[in-house]
Amino acid sequence: MKTLLFLGDSITDAGRLFSGRADGLGDGYVSVLADRLNDTAQNFRIINKGHDGFTLPRIIHNLTQDCFSCRPDMVSILAGINDASICINTGLSLKNYGFTDYYEQLLLSIQANTSAKIVCMGPFLFPYPQEYLNWLPLVNEINLCIKKLTEKYHLPFIYLQDLLNGAAREQGYGKITVDGVHLTPLGHQLAAGAWLKGVRLKRTRQKAVCPEDSLF
């Protein structure tokens, strides 16, 4: 059985300690993924270690407890929006904050202490309310930083900003996000679908063939 571990902030957390689900996966994209993977012949152990309010330094600080001790086969990361908030509210540039250094430290720590494959999801934000329009250039810069690191280390990068905002423009922002940062159930469904498309797990159904380029 393969262990899939999800790290991140409140978007990953999705009320996992209070949702009422016995599996502790919360009500977000992680639980959607668990439900979609349940119909496969290969069993997955899925663990949600998202934490409301966490920044990259906090995720790094908790790696031993949240990640290494779980002995994951895959680690998926969705983080960066709380780091963006710090930059916006303090006036720090992304470089002076050390975003790229923190993210690279996170990747290298996971690689050094586990044999897990790593998947990186890009953070996202909606201009809803419009005050978040001023944040969008920084969110785009963060996504570019993460993308460059995934290219450097040959990791999958799941870019969500355009997908989610495109859906919001078509269907109405309130259908995809509750506050410009967090997702509605439909938004989580879209994020989970993007993850499955980008990761390409080996999944054996009755009439399906596992792709050769699956991660495992």
Secondary structure, DSSP 8 states (H G I E B T S, - for coil): -EEEEEEESHHHHTTTTTS--TT---SSHHHHHHHHHTTSSS-EEEEEEE-TT--HHHHHHTHHHHTGGG--SEEEEE--HHHHHHHHHH---HHHHTHHHHHHHHHHHHHHH---EEEEE------SSGGGGGGHHHHHHHHHHHHHHHHHHT--EE--HHHHHHHHHHH-HHHHBSSSSSB-HHHHHHHHHHHHHHH------TT----TT---
